[in-house]
Amino acid sequence: MPFVEQEESYEDKILEGKKVKVYKPRVEVTIKHLKTGREYLSDKEAEDDVNSPVTDTTQDDISRNVNIVVGPGALGSKTNL
């Protein structure tokens, strides 16, 4: 089950002396054990599994997939695609 690492948002920044809105897309992460198929709910949970003396899980067994979701308004109304 993916977890949200960053919610979609906008923030104001000063670039070249001008105030502009900077878009931050929604970031969804799925962390999975490649051998067992187990899905972790956080990076910490996967790290704890790797560091556990009870399991034989190594860092090579862990897959981290990142899905970037760009909302429809992210490019602005003046964009011509």
C-alpha positions in Angstrom: 0.0 0.0 0.0 1.6 3.3 -1.0 2.0 6.1 1.5 2.1 9.8 0.8 5.5 11.3 1.2 4.5 14.8 0.1 1.1 16.3 -0.5 0.4 18.5 -3.5 1.0 22.2 -2.6 2.1 25.6 -3.8 4.5 27.9 -2.1 5.7 31.4 -2.8 9.4 31.9 -3.6 11.5 34.8 -4.7 13.4 34.0 -8.0 15.4 36.7 -9.7 13.8 39.3 -7.6 10.2 38.3 -8.5 7.7 36.5 -6.3 6.5 33.3 -8.1 4.4 30.3 -7.1 6.3 27.0 -7.0 4.3 23.8 -7.4 5.1 20.7 -5.4 3.4 17.6 -6.7 1.9 14.7 -4.6 4.5 12.0 -4.1 3.4 8.5 -3.4 5.9 5.8 -2.3 5.6 2.0 -2.3 8.2 0.0 -0.5 8.2 -3.7 -1.1 10.3 -6.8 -0.1 11.2 -8.3 -3.5 11.4 -11.9 -2.2 8.3 -12.0 0.0 6.1 -9.3 -1.5 5.6 -7.7 1.8 4.8 -4.0 1.6 6.2 -1.6 4.2 4.3 1.4 5.5 7.4 3.6 5.8 11.1 3.8 5.0 11.7 3.3 8.7 9.8 0.0 8.8 11.9 -1.3 5.8 15.1 -0.1 7.4 14.2 -1.9 10.7 13.6 -5.1 8.8 17.0 -4.8 7.2 18.7 -4.1 10.5 16.8 -6.8 12.4 19.0 -9.8 13.5 15.9 -12.0 13.3 15.5 -11.7 9.5 17.9 -12.3 6.7 16.6 -9.2 4.8 19.2 -7.2 3.0 19.0 -3.7 1.4 19.1 -5.5 -2.0 15.8 -7.2 -1.0 14.0 -3.8 -0.7 12.4 -2.0 -3.7 11.3 1.7 -3.4 9.0 2.9 -6.1 8.0 6.6 -6.3 4.9 7.8 -8.1 4.7 11.6 -8.9 1.1 12.8 -9.3 0.9 16.1 -11.1 -2.5 17.8 -10.8 -4.3 19.4 -13.7 -3.7 23.0 -12.5 0.0 22.5 -12.0 1.0 23.9 -15.4 -1.2 27.0 -15.2 -3.8 28.4 -17.5 -1.3 30.0 -19.9 0.4 26.7 -20.8 -0.3 25.5 -24.4 0.3 21.7 -24.6 
